[in-house]
Amino acid sequence: MDWPRRLFFYGTLTHEHDNALTRLILPRLGTWARRGWVRGTLRLIPDPDGVYPVLVPGAGRVWGWAYGECRPVPRAMLAALDDWEQYDPQRPRRGEYRRAAVIVHTRGGPVRAQAYLPNRRAHPGLAPVPGGDFAAHAAARKLGVLTG
């Protein structure tokens, strides 16, 4: 897999949520951030510390943000994100997530990015996120969101 130049976040790692990792990573990805969507649906994962979404490939639109510019994402930042997402680049199928290429549809046209996608099927009983926008869904329902 090519070294990513852009990352697509659809959950707790967007600037719409405040946590230690977003405060560290997002400013270092540069000023380029575009609202966009990828194909799929979102499901909510309950956690004692708050909910977070999982992107399920398929029909529908999942809204989020593409971050980064035309230079590769710095190695240390990618390692921190991989650790957060429980992704091991040496054993990509073993962790909870894998980093995969996606096409993000933005107002300026499609861009390539990488996103964290689940390695396993989402449990069918997980609640869907209508409209595919986690930040809007969580805010409208005043859901506690995972922050750490």
N, C-alpha and C positions, 0 to 999 in steps of 0.2 A: 504494500500500500504506500502511495506517495506520502511524503511529509505534508500535513495539512497546512493550508494557507488561511482557511476560514473554518470556523466552527459554528454549528447550528445548535442553539439551546432552546428548549421548549418548556422547561420546568423551573426548578429552583435556582438555576445558574444564570438566569437573565437579570438585567439591571432592575427588573420589576420586583425583585426579592433581595433583601439585604441579609447577607451572611458573610462570614470571614472569607470564603473562597471567592465570591463575586467581588468583594472589595480588593482582593489581591490580584485576581486574574483580569477582570474586564478592563481596567485602565491600561494594562500592558498589552492588550490586543490591538491597541490603536483606536482611532476615532471612528473608524468605519463600522457602522452597525445598521443593518437593514431589516425591517420587519418583513416577514415572508412566511410561506407555508411549505410543507412537504406532504406527500401522500401518506395517509394513515389515519389512525384514530388514537385518542388518549384514554387511558384507564387510570384510576386513582389507586395508589398503593397506600394502605393505612400503615402508620408507624406510630409508636407511642409518643414520638417527638413531633408529629405533624404528618400531613399527607404529602405525597409527591407523585408525579405522573410517570407513566411508562408509555412510550410510543409503540403502537402496534402497527406494523406495516399493513397496507391494504388500501381500500377505498376511503375517501374522506379527505379532510384537510386538517393538519396540525399546525397551529400558528406558533411562531416563536421569532427568534432573532438570529441572523447570521452576523457573526463578529469576525473581525480580522481584516487584514489588508492583503497585499500581494506578496508579502514576505512570509516565510514559514513561521508557524507558531513556535516560540522558543521552547526548547527541549525541557527545561525545568518546569515551565507552566503546563506543558502537556503531561509530564509525569505527575504533577499535583492533581490534575483533572482525572487522569487514569486511575490514580489511587482513590479519589473521591467516588468514582463510578465503579470501583472494583473491577477494573479492566487490566489484564496483564498482556502486554503486546507479545510476549514470548509464548503465551498460551491463551490465545484470544477466545477460545471456546469454553474455557474453564470458569471465567468470572461471571458475575451477574449480567454484565453488559459487554458489548464489543463496540469498537469505533468503526463506523462504516460510512462510505461515501453516500451522499444524498444530493439531490437537486433541490435548491431552495428557490421558490418562485417569488420574486420581489417585483415592485413597481418598475424597477429599472431593468427587468428581465431576469432570466434564470441564472443562478450562480452555483458553482460547486462548493460543497462544504463537507465536513464530517460531523456526524452526530453519534451519540451513544444510543444504541438500540439493544433491546433485551436479547440474551442468548437463549432464553426459554420462552415458551408460550405463556402469555399472560393468563392467569386464572380467569375462566369465563365469568366468575361471580364478582370480579372487580367492577366498581361503578364506572360508567363511561363519563367523559367530560363533553357535554353537548357543545357543539360548535368548535371543538378542538383547541380552545384557548384556555390554558391552565390558569394564567394570571387573572383573567377576567372571571373565570369560574370561582376561583378561590376567594377573590375579593367580594364578589356578589353574595357568596354564601358564608363569608366571614370564617373561612376554614383556617385552622392552624396549619402552617406550611413548615415542612422540615427545613431547619436552618443550620444544621451541623452534624 
